[in-house]
Amino acid sequence: MSKADKRIPVTEERWQELNDLKEAGQTYDELLKELVEQQQRRQLAARTRAVEEASEEELTSLDEL
């Protein structure tokens, strides 16, 4: 993967929150990757719950695909 130096403007408060989350030796790139993965897992879990809670009328049968 190529490295691209980008600037992401954040408030001083957000910067401090990120700094507090970052572990010793961990880069901000690694921290952001971890946060993105956590958010993706939460989104997947929410979509899974929505499907599980949907009524049969709201779902499309695999035979219809």
C-alpha positions as CSV (number, residue, x, y, z in Angstrom):
1,M,0.0,0.0,0.0
2,S,1.4,3.4,-0.9
3,K,1.7,6.0,1.8
4,A,0.0,9.3,1.2
5,D,0.5,12.2,3.6
6,K,-2.8,13.9,4.0
7,R,-4.1,16.5,6.4
8,I,-7.3,16.0,8.2
9,P,-8.5,19.1,10.1
10,V,-9.7,18.3,13.6
11,T,-10.5,20.4,16.6
12,E,-8.1,20.5,19.5
13,E,-10.7,18.5,21.5
14,R,-10.9,15.8,18.9
15,W,-7.1,15.7,18.6
16,Q,-6.8,15.1,22.3
17,E,-9.4,12.4,22.2
18,L,-7.5,10.6,19.5
19,N,-4.3,11.1,21.4
20,D,-5.9,9.6,24.5
21,L,-7.1,6.5,22.5
22,K,-3.7,5.9,20.9
23,E,-1.5,3.4,22.6
24,A,2.2,3.7,23.1
25,G,4.0,2.9,19.8
26,Q,0.8,3.0,17.8
27,T,0.7,5.3,14.9
28,Y,-2.3,7.5,14.1
29,D,-2.7,5.6,10.9
30,E,-3.0,2.3,12.9
31,L,-5.5,4.0,15.3
32,L,-7.6,5.3,12.5
33,K,-7.6,1.9,10.8
34,E,-8.8,0.3,14.0
35,L,-11.5,2.9,14.5
36,V,-12.7,2.4,10.9
37,E,-12.8,-1.4,11.3
38,Q,-14.8,-1.0,14.5
39,Q,-17.3,1.3,12.8
40,Q,-17.6,-1.2,9.8
41,R,-18.3,-4.0,12.3
42,R,-21.0,-1.9,14.0
43,Q,-22.6,-1.1,10.7
44,L,-22.6,-4.8,9.6
45,A,-24.1,-5.8,13.0
46,A,-26.9,-3.2,12.6
47,R,-27.7,-4.4,9.1
48,T,-27.7,-8.0,10.3
49,R,-30.1,-7.0,13.1
50,A,-32.4,-5.2,10.6
51,V,-32.6,-8.3,8.4
52,E,-33.2,-10.6,11.4
53,E,-36.0,-8.3,12.7
54,A,-37.6,-7.8,9.2
55,S,-40.8,-9.6,8.5
56,E,-40.9,-12.2,5.7
57,E,-42.9,-9.8,3.6
58,E,-40.1,-7.3,3.7
59,L,-37.5,-9.8,2.5
60,T,-36.8,-11.1,-1.0
61,S,-36.7,-14.9,-1.4
62,L,-33.4,-16.2,-2.8
63,D,-35.5,-18.1,-5.4
64,E,-36.6,-14.7,-6.7
65,L,-33.1,-13.4,-7.3
